[in-house]
């Protein structure tokens, strides 16, 4: 009888742990999705600001922007796109 109770307790704890893992995984996936969405929005804003200011980013420059997932870098490019007078200056390291 004692063994049966231990087994049931273990199975219940295991199921609880699985459920917690699913919930944490869902939250992590949601956070990653939000981060990707934010990066895409910022990248689009960089290209839009450059275009609105009369610049024509090359396909390589557009790819560089759209493939970037670092929010700090994208913020820097967005600020530069709004304030600097050349594409080279916007993307200078």
PDB file of N, CA, C and O in Angstrom, chain B, residues numbered from 101:
ATOM      1  N   UNK B 101       0.823  -1.184   0.000  1.00  0.00           N
ATOM      2  CA  UNK B 101       0.000   0.000   0.000  1.00  0.00           C
ATOM      3  C   UNK B 101       0.876   1.260   0.000  1.00  0.00           C
ATOM      4  O   UNK B 101       0.600   2.200  -0.745  1.00  0.00           O
ATOM      5  N   UNK B 102       1.889   1.287   0.798  1.00  0.00           N
ATOM      6  CA  UNK B 102       2.769   2.445   0.876  1.00  0.00           C
ATOM      7  C   UNK B 102       3.436   2.702  -0.482  1.00  0.00           C
ATOM      8  O   UNK B 102       3.558   3.851  -0.907  1.00  0.00           O
ATOM      9  N   UNK B 103       3.861   1.649  -1.149  1.00  0.00           N
ATOM     10  CA  UNK B 103       4.480   1.796  -2.462  1.00  0.00           C
ATOM     11  C   UNK B 103       3.497   2.420  -3.451  1.00  0.00           C
ATOM     12  O   UNK B 103       3.875   3.295  -4.230  1.00  0.00           O
ATOM     13  N   UNK B 104       2.264   1.984  -3.426  1.00  0.00           N
ATOM     14  CA  UNK B 104       1.236   2.510  -4.327  1.00  0.00           C
ATOM     15  C   UNK B 104       1.040   4.012  -4.098  1.00  0.00           C
ATOM     16  O   UNK B 104       0.907   4.773  -5.055  1.00  0.00           O
ATOM     17  N   UNK B 105       1.024   4.432  -2.847  1.00  0.00           N
ATOM     18  CA  UNK B 105       0.856   5.854  -2.525  1.00  0.00           C
ATOM     19  C   UNK B 105       2.058   6.663  -3.027  1.00  0.00           C
ATOM     20  O   UNK B 105       1.900   7.757  -3.568  1.00  0.00           O
ATOM     21  N   UNK B 106       3.248   6.113  -2.842  1.00  0.00           N
ATOM     22  CA  UNK B 106       4.454   6.796  -3.309  1.00  0.00           C
ATOM     23  C   UNK B 106       4.415   6.940  -4.833  1.00  0.00           C
ATOM     24  O   UNK B 106       4.775   7.983  -5.378  1.00  0.00           O
ATOM     25  N   UNK B 107       3.975   5.888  -5.501  1.00  0.00           N
ATOM     26  CA  UNK B 107       3.886   5.912  -6.959  1.00  0.00           C
ATOM     27  C   UNK B 107       2.884   6.977  -7.416  1.00  0.00           C
ATOM     28  O   UNK B 107       3.171   7.735  -8.342  1.00  0.00           O
ATOM     29  N   UNK B 108       1.734   7.039  -6.785  1.00  0.00           N
ATOM     30  CA  UNK B 108       0.711   8.019  -7.135  1.00  0.00           C
ATOM     31  C   UNK B 108       1.208   9.448  -6.877  1.00  0.00           C
ATOM     32  O   UNK B 108       0.963  10.349  -7.680  1.00  0.00           O
ATOM     33  N   UNK B 109       1.902   9.648  -5.759  1.00  0.00           N
ATOM     34  CA  UNK B 109       2.466  10.961  -5.447  1.00  0.00           C
ATOM     35  C   UNK B 109       3.483  11.370  -6.510  1.00  0.00           C
ATOM     36  O   UNK B 109       3.492  12.510  -6.974  1.00  0.00           O
ATOM     37  N   UNK B 110       4.333  10.425  -6.884  1.00  0.00           N
ATOM     38  CA  UNK B 110       5.358  10.690  -7.901  1.00  0.00           C
ATOM     39  C   UNK B 110       4.703  11.059  -9.229  1.00  0.00           C
ATOM     40  O   UNK B 110       5.118  12.021  -9.875  1.00  0.00           O
ATOM     41  N   UNK B 111       3.698  10.313  -9.638  1.00  0.00           N
ATOM     42  CA  UNK B 111       3.027  10.575 -10.908  1.00  0.00           C
ATOM     43  C   UNK B 111       2.326  11.933 -10.893  1.00  0.00           C
ATOM     44  O   UNK B 111       2.325  12.641 -11.900  1.00  0.00           O
ATOM     45  N   UNK B 112       1.737  12.293  -9.769  1.00  0.00           N
ATOM     46  CA  UNK B 112       1.078  13.589  -9.634  1.00  0.00           C
ATOM     47  C   UNK B 112       2.118  14.724  -9.723  1.00  0.00           C
ATOM     48  O   UNK B 112       1.898  15.723 -10.407  1.00  0.00           O
ATOM     49  N   UNK B 113       3.231  14.556  -9.033  1.00  0.00           N
ATOM     50  CA  UNK B 113       4.298  15.562  -9.076  1.00  0.00           C
ATOM     51  C   UNK B 113       4.879  15.675 -10.483  1.00  0.00           C
ATOM     52  O   UNK B 113       5.178  16.772 -10.955  1.00  0.00           O
ATOM     53  N   UNK B 114       5.034  14.544 -11.139  1.00  0.00           N
ATOM     54  CA  UNK B 114       5.550  14.541 -12.506  1.00  0.00           C
ATOM     55  C   UNK B 114       4.596  15.286 -13.438  1.00  0.00           C
ATOM     56  O   UNK B 114       5.040  16.079 -14.267  1.00  0.00           O
ATOM     57  N   UNK B 115       3.317  15.045 -13.313  1.00  0.00           N
ATOM     58  CA  UNK B 115       2.328  15.728 -14.138  1.00  0.00           C
ATOM     59  C   UNK B 115       2.317  17.228 -13.845  1.00  0.00           C
ATOM     60  O   UNK B 115       2.205  18.040 -14.764  1.00  0.00           O
ATOM     61  N   UNK B 116       2.432  17.596 -12.572  1.00  0.00           N
ATOM     62  CA  UNK B 116       2.513  19.012 -12.195  1.00  0.00           C
ATOM     63  C   UNK B 116       3.743  19.667 -12.833  1.00  0.00           C
ATOM     64  O   UNK B 116       3.662  20.778 -13.357  1.00  0.00           O
ATOM     65  N   UNK B 117       4.868  18.974 -12.782  1.00  0.00           N
ATOM     66  CA  UNK B 117       6.106  19.497 -13.362  1.00  0.00           C
ATOM     67  C   UNK B 117       5.963  19.655 -14.873  1.00  0.00           C
ATOM     68  O   UNK B 117       6.441  20.640 -15.437  1.00  0.00           O
ATOM     69  N   UNK B 118       5.317  18.705 -15.530  1.00  0.00           N
ATOM     70  CA  UNK B 118       5.098  18.806 -16.977  1.00  0.00           C
ATOM     71  C   UNK B 118       4.233  20.022 -17.306  1.00  0.00           C
ATOM     72  O   UNK B 118       4.522  20.762 -18.247  1.00  0.00           O
ATOM     73  N   UNK B 119       3.180  20.220 -16.533  1.00  0.00           N
ATOM     74  CA  UNK B 119       2.289  21.350 -16.762  1.00  0.00           C
ATOM     75  C   UNK B 119       3.022  22.673 -16.562  1.00  0.00           C
ATOM     76  O   UNK B 119       2.855  23.605 -17.349  1.00  0.00           O
ATOM     77  N   UNK B 120       3.827  22.751 -15.517  1.00  0.00           N
ATOM     78  CA  UNK B 120       4.612  23.963 -15.280  1.00  0.00           C
ATOM     79  C   UNK B 120       5.581  24.210 -16.433  1.00  0.00           C
ATOM     80  O   UNK B 120       5.762  25.346 -16.871  1.00  0.00           O
ATOM     81  N   UNK B 121       6.200  23.138 -16.916  1.00  0.00           N
ATOM     82  CA  UNK B 121       7.120  23.261 -18.049  1.00  0.00           C
ATOM     83  C   UNK B 121       6.417  23.763 -19.296  1.00  0.00           C
ATOM     84  O   UNK B 121       6.958  24.590 -20.030  1.00  0.00           O
ATOM     85  N   UNK B 122       5.213  23.265 -19.537  1.00  0.00           N
ATOM     86  CA  UNK B 122       4.444  23.735 -20.693  1.00  0.00           C
ATOM     87  C   UNK B 122       4.123  25.218 -20.561  1.00  0.00           C
ATOM     88  O   UNK B 122       4.251  25.975 -21.523  1.00  0.00           O
ATOM     89  N   UNK B 123       3.709  25.627 -19.375  1.00  0.00           N
ATOM     90  CA  UNK B 123       3.361  27.033 -19.159  1.00  0.00           C
ATOM     91  C   UNK B 123       4.585  27.929 -19.325  1.00  0.00           C
ATOM     92  O   UNK B 123       4.508  28.986 -19.951  1.00  0.00           O
ATOM     93  N   UNK B 124       5.712  27.503 -18.762  1.00  0.00           N
ATOM     94  CA  UNK B 124       6.938  28.291 -18.892  1.00  0.00           C
ATOM     95  C   UNK B 124       7.385  28.350 -20.343  1.00  0.00           C
ATOM     96  O   UNK B 124       7.832  29.392 -20.822  1.00  0.00           O
ATOM     97  N   UNK B 125       7.261  27.227 -21.039  1.00  0.00           N
ATOM     98  CA  UNK B 125       7.627  27.194 -22.456  1.00  0.00           C
ATOM     99  C   UNK B 125       6.757  28.122 -23.280  1.00  0.00           C
ATOM    100  O   UNK B 125       7.242  28.801 -24.185  1.00  0.00           O
ATOM    101  N   UNK B 126       5.474  28.149 -22.965  1.00  0.00           N
ATOM    102  CA  UNK B 126       4.559  29.034 -23.687  1.00  0.00           C
ATOM    103  C   UNK B 126       4.926  30.494 -23.435  1.00  0.00           C
ATOM    104  O   UNK B 126       4.926  31.304 -24.362  1.00  0.00           O
ATOM    105  N   UNK B 127       5.236  30.830 -22.188  1.00  0.00           N
ATOM    106  CA  UNK B 127       5.619  32.207 -21.858  1.00  0.00           C
ATOM    107  C   UNK B 127       6.915  32.588 -22.557  1.00  0.00           C
ATOM    108  O   UNK B 127       7.048  33.700 -23.068  1.00  0.00           O
ATOM    109  N   UNK B 128       7.869  31.663 -22.578  1.00  0.00           N
ATOM    110  CA  UNK B 128       9.141  31.929 -23.234  1.00  0.00           C
ATOM    111  C   UNK B 128       8.933  32.125 -24.729  1.00  0.00           C
ATOM    112  O   UNK B 128       9.500  33.039 -25.327  1.00  0.00           O
ATOM    113  N   UNK B 129       8.122  31.268 -25.324  1.00  0.00           N
ATOM    114  CA  UNK B 129       7.827  31.398 -26.749  1.00  0.00           C
ATOM    115  C   UNK B 129       7.137  32.712 -27.064  1.00  0.00           C
ATOM    116  O   UNK B 129       7.424  33.346 -28.080  1.00  0.00           O
ATOM    117  N   UNK B 130       6.230  33.117 -26.192  1.00  0.00           N
ATOM    118  CA  UNK B 130       5.533  34.378 -26.377  1.00  0.00           C
ATOM    119  C   UNK B 130       6.509  35.551 -26.286  1.00  0.00           C
ATOM    120  O   UNK B 130       6.440  36.486 -27.083  1.00  0.00           O
ATOM    121  N   UNK B 131       7.403  35.496 -25.325  1.00  0.00           N
ATOM    122  CA  UNK B 131       8.389  36.576 -25.165  1.00  0.00           C
ATOM    123  C   UNK B 131       9.312  36.647 -26.379  1.00  0.00           C
ATOM    124  O   UNK B 131       9.647  37.733 -26.851  1.00  0.00           O
ATOM    125  N   UNK B 132       9.716  35.494 -26.873  1.00  0.00           N
ATOM    126  CA  UNK B 132      10.586  35.480 -28.064  1.00  0.00           C
ATOM    127  C   UNK B 132       9.850  36.044 -29.268  1.00  0.00           C
ATOM    128  O   UNK B 132      10.418  36.795 -30.060  1.00  0.00           O
ATOM    129  N   UNK B 133       8.580  35.675 -29.398  1.00  0.00           N
ATOM    130  CA  UNK B 133       7.777  36.189 -30.504  1.00  0.00           C
ATOM    131  C   UNK B 133       7.609  37.697 -30.430  1.00  0.00           C
ATOM    132  O   UNK B 133       7.679  38.389 -31.445  1.00  0.00           O
ATOM    133  N   UNK B 134       7.389  38.199 -29.233  1.00  0.00           N
ATOM    134  CA  UNK B 134       7.268  39.646 -29.056  1.00  0.00           C
ATOM    135  C   UNK B 134       8.572  40.351 -29.404  1.00  0.00           C
ATOM    136  O   UNK B 134       8.565  41.404 -30.041  1.00  0.00           O
ATOM    137  N   UNK B 135       9.686  39.768 -28.984  1.00  0.00           N
ATOM    138  CA  UNK B 135      10.989  40.371 -29.291  1.00  0.00           C
ATOM    139  C   UNK B 135      11.235  40.392 -30.795  1.00  0.00           C
ATOM    140  O   UNK B 135      11.728  41.384 -31.332  1.00  0.00           O
ATOM    141  N   UNK B 136      10.893  39.300 -31.475  1.00  0.00           N
ATOM    142  CA  UNK B 136      11.060  39.264 -32.929  1.00  0.00           C
ATOM    143  C   UNK B 136      10.174  40.304 -33.607  1.00  0.00           C
ATOM    144  O   UNK B 136      10.596  40.986 -34.540  1.00  0.00           O
ATOM    145  N   UNK B 137       8.932  40.413 -33.118  1.00  0.00           N
ATOM    146  CA  UNK B 137       8.016  41.400 -33.688  1.00  0.00           C
ATOM    147  C   UNK B 137       8.508  42.820 -33.490  1.00  0.00           C
ATOM    148  O   UNK B 137       8.403  43.656 -34.388  1.00  0.00           O
ATOM    149  N   UNK B 138       9.048  43.088 -32.308  1.00  0.00           N
ATOM    150  CA  UNK B 138       9.588  44.417 -32.023  1.00  0.00           C
ATOM    151  C   UNK B 138      10.779  44.715 -32.929  1.00  0.00           C
ATOM    152  O   UNK B 138      10.908  45.823 -33.450  1.00  0.00           O
ATOM    153  N   UNK B 139      11.648  43.719 -33.113  1.00  0.00           N
ATOM    154  CA  UNK B 139      12.814  43.920 -33.981  1.00  0.00           C
ATOM    155  C   UNK B 139      12.376  44.171 -35.419  1.00  0.00           C
ATOM    156  O   UNK B 139      12.938  45.035 -36.093  1.00  0.00           O
ATOM    157  N   UNK B 140      11.388  43.435 -35.892  1.00  0.00           N
ATOM    158  CA  UNK B 140      10.900  43.639 -37.261  1.00  0.00           C
ATOM    159  C   UNK B 140      10.317  45.038 -37.434  1.00  0.00           C
ATOM    160  O   UNK B 140      10.531  45.691 -38.455  1.00  0.00           O
ATOM    161  N   UNK B 141       9.576  45.490 -36.421  1.00  0.00           N
ATOM    162  CA  UNK B 141       8.986  46.831 -36.483  1.00  0.00           C
ATOM    163  C   UNK B 141      10.061  47.912 -36.529  1.00  0.00           C
ATOM    164  O   UNK B 141       9.964  48.866 -37.301  1.00  0.00           O
ATOM    165  N   UNK B 142      11.079  47.753 -35.698  1.00  0.00           N
ATOM    166  CA  UNK B 142      12.162  48.745 -35.682  1.00  0.00           C
ATOM    167  C   UNK B 142      12.932  48.723 -36.993  1.00  0.00           C
ATOM    168  O   UNK B 142      13.304  49.773 -37.518  1.00  0.00           O
ATOM    169  N   UNK B 143      13.170  47.538 -37.518  1.00  0.00           N
ATOM    170  CA  UNK B 143      13.876  47.429 -38.797  1.00  0.00           C
ATOM    171  C   UNK B 143      13.077  48.103 -39.905  1.00  0.00           C
ATOM    172  O   UNK B 143      13.638  48.820 -40.733  1.00  0.00           O
ATOM    173  N   UNK B 144      11.780  47.873 -39.918  1.00  0.00           N
ATOM    174  CA  UNK B 144      10.928  48.515 -40.924  1.00  0.00           C
ATOM    175  C   UNK B 144      10.958  50.028 -40.756  1.00  0.00           C
ATOM    176  O   UNK B 144      10.955  50.762 -41.743  1.00  0.00           O
ATOM    177  N   UNK B 145      10.987  50.494 -39.521  1.00  0.00           N
ATOM    178  CA  UNK B 145      11.037  51.934 -39.266  1.00  0.00           C
ATOM    179  C   UNK B 145      12.333  52.538 -39.786  1.00  0.00           C
ATOM    180  O   UNK B 145      12.327  53.633 -40.349  1.00  0.00           O
ATOM    181  N   UNK B 146      13.448  51.830 -39.600  1.00  0.00           N
ATOM    182  CA  UNK B 146      14.736  52.329 -40.106  1.00  0.00           C
ATOM    183  C   UNK B 146      14.655  52.518 -41.614  1.00  0.00           C
ATOM    184  O   UNK B 146      15.012  53.574 -42.135  1.00  0.00           O
ATOM    185  N   UNK B 147      14.190  51.504 -42.302  1.00  0.00           N
ATOM    186  CA  UNK B 147      14.100  51.580 -43.763  1.00  0.00           C
ATOM    187  C   UNK B 147      13.106  52.668 -44.172  1.00  0.00           C
ATOM    188  O   UNK B 147      13.361  53.406 -45.124  1.00  0.00           O
ATOM    189  N   UNK B 148      11.986  52.778 -43.472  1.00  0.00           N
ATOM    190  CA  UNK B 148      10.979  53.784 -43.807  1.00  0.00           C
ATOM    191  C   UNK B 148      11.518  55.199 -43.618  1.00  0.00           C
ATOM    192  O   UNK B 148      11.288  56.066 -44.462  1.00  0.00           O
ATOM    193  N   UNK B 149      12.227  55.438 -42.528  1.00  0.00           N
ATOM    194  CA  UNK B 149      12.792  56.765 -42.284  1.00  0.00           C
ATOM    195  C   UNK B 149      13.831  57.108 -43.363  1.00  0.00           C
ATOM    196  O   UNK B 149      13.848  58.219 -43.892  1.00  0.00           O
ATOM    197  N   UNK B 150      14.683  56.146 -43.674  1.00  0.00           N
ATOM    198  CA  UNK B 150      15.683  56.391 -44.723  1.00  0.00           C
ATOM    199  C   UNK B 150      15.004  56.736 -46.049  1.00  0.00           C
ATOM    200  O   UNK B 150      15.396  57.685 -46.727  1.00  0.00           O
ATOM    201  N   UNK B 151      14.000  55.968 -46.405  1.00  0.00           N
ATOM    202  CA  UNK B 151      13.286  56.196 -47.662  1.00  0.00           C
ATOM    203  C   UNK B 151      12.571  57.544 -47.645  1.00  0.00           C
ATOM    204  O   UNK B 151      12.593  58.272 -48.637  1.00  0.00           O
ATOM    205  N   UNK B 152      11.944  57.876 -46.532  1.00  0.00           N
ATOM    206  CA  UNK B 152      11.233  59.152 -46.416  1.00  0.00           C
ATOM    207  C   UNK B 152      12.189  60.335 -46.541  1.00  0.00           C
ATOM    208  O   UNK B 152      11.807  61.408 -47.010  1.00  0.00           O
ATOM    209  N   UNK B 153      13.415  60.131 -46.123  1.00  0.00           N
ATOM    210  CA  UNK B 153      14.411  61.207 -46.209  1.00  0.00           C
ATOM    211  C   UNK B 153      15.091  61.252 -47.578  1.00  0.00           C
ATOM    212  O   UNK B 153      15.986  62.067 -47.806  1.00  0.00           O
ATOM    213  N   UNK B 154      14.663  60.377 -48.482  1.00  0.00           N
ATOM    214  CA  UNK B 154      15.196  60.415 -49.843  1.00  0.00           C
ATOM    215  C   UNK B 154      16.379  59.504 -50.091  1.00  0.00           C
ATOM    216  O   UNK B 154      16.963  59.537 -51.174  1.00  0.00           O
ATOM    217  N   UNK B 155      16.745  58.695 -49.119  1.00  0.00           N
ATOM    218  CA  UNK B 155      17.842  57.748 -49.309  1.00  0.00           C
ATOM    219  C   UNK B 155      17.313  56.480 -49.973  1.00  0.00           C
ATOM    220  O   UNK B 155      16.132  56.150 -49.861  1.00  0.00           O
ATOM    221  N   UNK B 156      18.192  55.789 -50.655  1.00  0.00           N
ATOM    222  CA  UNK B 156      17.848  54.514 -51.286  1.00  0.00           C
ATOM    223  C   UNK B 156      18.779  53.437 -50.750  1.00  0.00           C
ATOM    224  O   UNK B 156      19.832  53.182 -51.336  1.00  0.00           O
ATOM    225  N   UNK B 157      18.408  52.804 -49.649  1.00  0.00           N
ATOM    226  CA  UNK B 157      19.268  51.750 -49.112  1.00  0.00           C
ATOM    227  C   UNK B 157      19.432  50.622 -50.127  1.00  0.00           C
ATOM    228  O   UNK B 157      18.479  50.199 -50.781  1.00  0.00           O
ATOM    229  N   UNK B 158      20.659  50.154 -50.234  1.00  0.00           N
ATOM    230  CA  UNK B 158      20.939  49.046 -51.151  1.00  0.00           C
ATOM    231  C   UNK B 158      20.277  47.776 -50.609  1.00  0.00           C
ATOM    232  O   UNK B 158      19.902  47.715 -49.438  1.00  0.00           O
ATOM    233  N   UNK B 159      20.136  46.767 -51.469  1.00  0.00           N
ATOM    234  CA  UNK B 159      19.606  45.492 -50.976  1.00  0.00           C
ATOM    235  C   UNK B 159      20.438  44.928 -49.814  1.00  0.00           C
ATOM    236  O   UNK B 159      19.892  44.329 -48.888  1.00  0.00           O
ATOM    237  N   UNK B 160      21.748  45.123 -49.871  1.00  0.00           N
ATOM    238  CA  UNK B 160      22.614  44.633 -48.786  1.00  0.00           C
ATOM    239  C   UNK B 160      22.336  45.390 -47.485  1.00  0.00           C
ATOM    240  O   UNK B 160      22.294  44.795 -46.408  1.00  0.00           O
ATOM    241  N   UNK B 161      22.149  46.699 -47.595  1.00  0.00           N
ATOM    242  CA  UNK B 161      21.846  47.494 -46.400  1.00  0.00           C
ATOM    243  C   UNK B 161      20.469  47.135 -45.836  1.00  0.00           C
ATOM    244  O   UNK B 161      20.295  47.032 -44.622  1.00  0.00           O
ATOM    245  N   UNK B 162      19.502  46.949 -46.723  1.00  0.00           N
ATOM    246  CA  UNK B 162      18.173  46.544 -46.266  1.00  0.00           C
ATOM    247  C   UNK B 162      18.226  45.179 -45.586  1.00  0.00           C
ATOM    248  O   UNK B 162      17.577  44.974 -44.561  1.00  0.00           O
ATOM    249  N   UNK B 163      18.987  44.252 -46.144  1.00  0.00           N
ATOM    250  CA  UNK B 163      19.131  42.931 -45.541  1.00  0.00           C
ATOM    251  C   UNK B 163      19.804  43.024 -44.177  1.00  0.00           C
ATOM    252  O   UNK B 163      19.415  42.339 -43.231  1.00  0.00           O
ATOM    253  N   UNK B 164      20.818  43.877 -44.090  1.00  0.00           N
ATOM    254  CA  UNK B 164      21.523  44.079 -42.816  1.00  0.00           C
ATOM    255  C   UNK B 164      20.535  44.536 -41.738  1.00  0.00           C
ATOM    256  O   UNK B 164      20.568  44.058 -40.604  1.00  0.00           O
ATOM    257  N   UNK B 165      19.668  45.457 -42.111  1.00  0.00           N
ATOM    258  CA  UNK B 165      18.686  45.978 -41.156  1.00  0.00           C
ATOM    259  C   UNK B 165      17.651  44.914 -40.808  1.00  0.00           C
ATOM    260  O   UNK B 165      17.384  44.671 -39.631  1.00  0.00           O
ATOM    261  N   UNK B 166      17.079  44.290 -41.804  1.00  0.00           N
ATOM    262  CA  UNK B 166      15.984  43.346 -41.539  1.00  0.00           C
ATOM    263  C   UNK B 166      16.447  42.063 -40.847  1.00  0.00           C
ATOM    264  O   UNK B 166      15.647  41.376 -40.212  1.00  0.00           O
ATOM    265  N   UNK B 167      17.722  41.744 -40.968  1.00  0.00           N
ATOM    266  CA  UNK B 167      18.246  40.540 -40.310  1.00  0.00           C
ATOM    267  C   UNK B 167      18.752  40.812 -38.899  1.00  0.00           C
ATOM    268  O   UNK B 167      19.089  39.877 -38.172  1.00  0.00           O
ATOM    269  N   UNK B 168      18.809  42.064 -38.511  1.00  0.00           N
ATOM    270  CA  UNK B 168      19.294  42.423 -37.180  1.00  0.00           C
ATOM    271  C   UNK B 168      18.202  42.162 -36.148  1.00  0.00           C
ATOM    272  O   UNK B 168      17.037  42.498 -36.364  1.00  0.00           O
ATOM    273  N   UNK B 169      18.587  41.565 -35.035  1.00  0.00           N
ATOM    274  CA  UNK B 169      17.626  41.309 -33.956  1.00  0.00           C
ATOM    275  C   UNK B 169      18.031  41.986 -32.650  1.00  0.00           C
ATOM    276  O   UNK B 169      17.417  41.758 -31.608  1.00  0.00           O
ATOM    277  N   UNK B 170      19.059  42.813 -32.715  1.00  0.00           N
ATOM    278  CA  UNK B 170      19.546  43.504 -31.517  1.00  0.00           C
ATOM    279  C   UNK B 170      18.829  44.848 -31.384  1.00  0.00           C
ATOM    280  O   UNK B 170      19.051  45.748 -32.194  1.00  0.00           O
ATOM    281  N   UNK B 171      17.970  44.994 -30.370  1.00  0.00           N
ATOM    282  CA  UNK B 171      17.207  46.229 -30.236  1.00  0.00           C
ATOM    283  C   UNK B 171      18.084  47.471 -30.084  1.00  0.00           C
ATOM    284  O   UNK B 171      17.724  48.538 -30.583  1.00  0.00           O
ATOM    285  N   UNK B 172      19.206  47.357 -29.417  1.00  0.00           N
ATOM    286  CA  UNK B 172      20.088  48.509 -29.227  1.00  0.00           C
ATOM    287  C   UNK B 172      20.663  48.979 -30.562  1.00  0.00           C
ATOM    288  O   UNK B 172      20.736  50.179 -30.824  1.00  0.00           O
ATOM    289  N   UNK B 173      21.063  48.051 -31.386  1.00  0.00           N
ATOM    290  CA  UNK B 173      21.606  48.396 -32.708  1.00  0.00           C
ATOM    291  C   UNK B 173      20.515  49.024 -33.569  1.00  0.00           C
ATOM    292  O   UNK B 173      20.748  50.032 -34.235  1.00  0.00           O
ATOM    293  N   UNK B 174      19.340  48.433 -33.554  1.00  0.00           N
ATOM    294  CA  UNK B 174      18.237  48.975 -34.345  1.00  0.00           C
ATOM    295  C   UNK B 174      17.854  50.378 -33.876  1.00  0.00           C
ATOM    296  O   UNK B 174      17.568  51.248 -34.698  1.00  0.00           O
ATOM    297  N   UNK B 175      17.845  50.602 -32.568  1.00  0.00           N
ATOM    298  CA  UNK B 175      17.566  51.942 -32.038  1.00  0.00           C
ATOM    299  C   UNK B 175      18.606  52.943 -32.511  1.00  0.00           C
ATOM    300  O   UNK B 175      18.274  54.068 -32.886  1.00  0.00           O
ATOM    301  N   UNK B 176      19.866  52.528 -32.490  1.00  0.00           N
ATOM    302  CA  UNK B 176      20.943  53.412 -32.947  1.00  0.00           C
ATOM    303  C   UNK B 176      20.771  53.745 -34.419  1.00  0.00           C
ATOM    304  O   UNK B 176      20.890  54.908 -34.805  1.00  0.00           O
ATOM    305  N   UNK B 177      20.493  52.743 -35.247  1.00  0.00           N
ATOM    306  CA  UNK B 177      20.292  53.000 -36.671  1.00  0.00           C
ATOM    307  C   UNK B 177      19.083  53.896 -36.909  1.00  0.00           C
ATOM    308  O   UNK B 177      19.110  54.756 -37.789  1.00  0.00           O
ATOM    309  N   UNK B 178      18.030  53.700 -36.134  1.00  0.00           N
ATOM    310  CA  UNK B 178      16.838  54.526 -36.300  1.00  0.00           C
ATOM    311  C   UNK B 178      17.144  55.993 -35.980  1.00  0.00           C
ATOM    312  O   UNK B 178      16.724  56.896 -36.705  1.00  0.00           O
ATOM    313  N   UNK B 179      17.866  56.215 -34.908  1.00  0.00           N
ATOM    314  CA  UNK B 179      18.262  57.583 -34.550  1.00  0.00           C
ATOM    315  C   UNK B 179      19.143  58.181 -35.634  1.00  0.00           C
ATOM    316  O   UNK B 179      18.950  59.326 -36.045  1.00  0.00           O
ATOM    317  N   UNK B 180      20.105  57.403 -36.092  1.00  0.00           N
ATOM    318  CA  UNK B 180      21.000  57.893 -37.147  1.00  0.00           C
ATOM    319  C   UNK B 180      20.242  58.150 -38.440  1.00  0.00           C
ATOM    320  O   UNK B 180      20.495  59.134 -39.135  1.00  0.00           O
ATOM    321  N   UNK B 181      19.299  57.248 -38.760  1.00  0.00           N
ATOM    322  CA  UNK B 181      18.514  57.422 -39.987  1.00  0.00           C
ATOM    323  C   UNK B 181      17.744  58.733 -39.957  1.00  0.00           C
ATOM    324  O   UNK B 181      17.552  59.365 -40.995  1.00  0.00           O
ATOM    325  N   UNK B 182      17.308  59.140 -38.791  1.00  0.00           N
ATOM    326  CA  UNK B 182      16.525  60.370 -38.652  1.00  0.00           C
ATOM    327  C   UNK B 182      17.389  61.621 -38.620  1.00  0.00           C
ATOM    328  O   UNK B 182      16.897  62.718 -38.885  1.00  0.00           O
ATOM    329  N   UNK B 183      18.669  61.472 -38.299  1.00  0.00           N
ATOM    330  CA  UNK B 183      19.470  62.671 -38.042  1.00  0.00           C
ATOM    331  C   UNK B 183      20.698  62.849 -38.930  1.00  0.00           C
ATOM    332  O   UNK B 183      21.160  63.976 -39.108  1.00  0.00           O
ATOM    333  N   UNK B 184      21.234  61.778 -39.487  1.00  0.00           N
ATOM    334  CA  UNK B 184      22.483  61.903 -40.252  1.00  0.00           C
ATOM    335  C   UNK B 184      22.209  62.117 -41.737  1.00  0.00           C
ATOM    336  O   UNK B 184      21.105  61.879 -42.226  1.00  0.00           O
ATOM    337  N   UNK B 185      23.250  62.575 -42.443  1.00  0.00           N
ATOM    338  CA  UNK B 185      23.068  62.995 -43.836  1.00  0.00           C
ATOM    339  C   UNK B 185      23.598  62.031 -44.878  1.00  0.00           C
ATOM    340  O   UNK B 185      23.659  62.382 -46.057  1.00  0.00           O
ATOM    341  N   UNK B 186      23.983  60.824 -44.481  1.00  0.00           N
ATOM    342  CA  UNK B 186      24.428  59.855 -45.481  1.00  0.00           C
ATOM    343  C   UNK B 186      24.173  58.438 -44.991  1.00  0.00           C
ATOM    344  O   UNK B 186      24.161  58.172 -43.789  1.00  0.00           O
ATOM    345  N   UNK B 187      23.969  57.537 -45.941  1.00  0.00           N
ATOM    346  CA  UNK B 187      23.777  56.126 -45.596  1.00  0.00           C
ATOM    347  C   UNK B 187      25.017  55.548 -44.928  1.00  0.00           C
ATOM    348  O   UNK B 187      24.924  54.743 -44.001  1.00  0.00           O
ATOM    349  N   UNK B 188      26.192  55.977 -45.421  1.00  0.00           N
ATOM    350  CA  UNK B 188      27.431  55.481 -44.827  1.00  0.00           C
ATOM    351  C   UNK B 188      27.503  55.849 -43.346  1.00  0.00           C
ATOM    352  O   UNK B 188      27.950  55.046 -42.527  1.00  0.00           O
ATOM    353  N   UNK B 189      27.069  57.052 -43.004  1.00  0.00           N
ATOM    354  CA  UNK B 189      27.097  57.488 -41.605  1.00  0.00           C
ATOM    355  C   UNK B 189      26.095  56.708 -40.770  1.00  0.00           C
ATOM    356  O   UNK B 189      26.363  56.407 -39.607  1.00  0.00           O
ATOM    357  N   UNK B 190      24.953  56.377 -41.341  1.00  0.00           N
ATOM    358  CA  UNK B 190      23.941  55.615 -40.592  1.00  0.00           C
ATOM    359  C   UNK B 190      24.493  54.244 -40.199  1.00  0.00           C
ATOM    360  O   UNK B 190      24.280  53.788 -39.075  1.00  0.00           O
ATOM    361  N   UNK B 191      25.191  53.595 -41.109  1.00  0.00           N
ATOM    362  CA  UNK B 191      25.658  52.227 -40.874  1.00  0.00           C
ATOM    363  C   UNK B 191      27.113  52.133 -40.435  1.00  0.00           C
ATOM    364  O   UNK B 191      27.664  51.036 -40.353  1.00  0.00           O
ATOM    365  N   UNK B 192      27.737  53.262 -40.155  1.00  0.00           N
ATOM    366  CA  UNK B 192      29.136  53.242 -39.692  1.00  0.00           C
ATOM    367  C   UNK B 192      29.209  52.512 -38.354  1.00  0.00           C
ATOM    368  O   UNK B 192      28.326  52.633 -37.505  1.00  0.00           O
ATOM    369  N   UNK B 193      30.273  51.766 -38.198  1.00  0.00           N
ATOM    370  CA  UNK B 193      30.449  51.002 -36.943  1.00  0.00           C
ATOM    371  C   UNK B 193      30.957  51.886 -35.849  1.00  0.00           C
ATOM    372  O   UNK B 193      31.165  51.423 -34.727  1.00  0.00           O
TER     373      UNK B 193
END
